[in-house]
């Protein structure tokens, strides 16, 4: 059984988990490590900030996605990845062994610059931004608006013409771009695992 570690719950991993829920890959055990169980969808963040959507309408449940994909969710952050030993170390000291690791944790912002915490508002992590702005929004989406939001999500920068774009490492230091039809994500992963 191959152990597949998904670090972060960015768009690519969310698409992968949704695909695995529909078409499971046997012979692999998936573990998702992300700081929180619920995550804001970045494409809807401007609408949350503007008050068009409630925060809960722009969030997805990472743990539920992992469960539906027959995977495990671990709330935490990977602070070290030892590719040689194939061990990921979490911020609390726990270690997770893996055969394959995929990194989709997104970027962070540096707030150690003097005055940045007091005079700047970091966008990432999104959850902290929304909390600092105390954005709640009281508007609910009707069916047409929800469909429009789903259509916008399908036009995400990592999705082109119904294909999800992944950057994979053939070997350390050798990235390769792969494009997969969204409905074929799990089949492509199964082929990569064999």
Secondary structure as UniProt FT lines:
FT   STRAND          2..7
FT   HELIX           11..22
FT   TURN            26..27
FT   STRAND          28..34
FT   STRAND          38..40
FT   HELIX           42..49
FT   TURN            50..51
FT   HELIX           55..58
FT   STRAND          59..61
FT   HELIX           62..68
FT   TURN            69..70
FT   STRAND          72..75
FT   STRAND          78..82
FT   TURN            83..86
FT   STRAND          87..90
FT   TURN            91..92
FT   STRAND          95..97
FT   STRAND          100..103
FT   TURN            114..115
FT   HELIX           116..119
FT   HELIX           126..133
FT   HELIX           143..154
FT   TURN            157..158
FT   STRAND          159..160
FT   TURN            161..162
FT   STRAND          163..171
FT   TURN            172..173
FT   STRAND          174..181
FT   HELIX           182..184
FT   HELIX           185..193
//
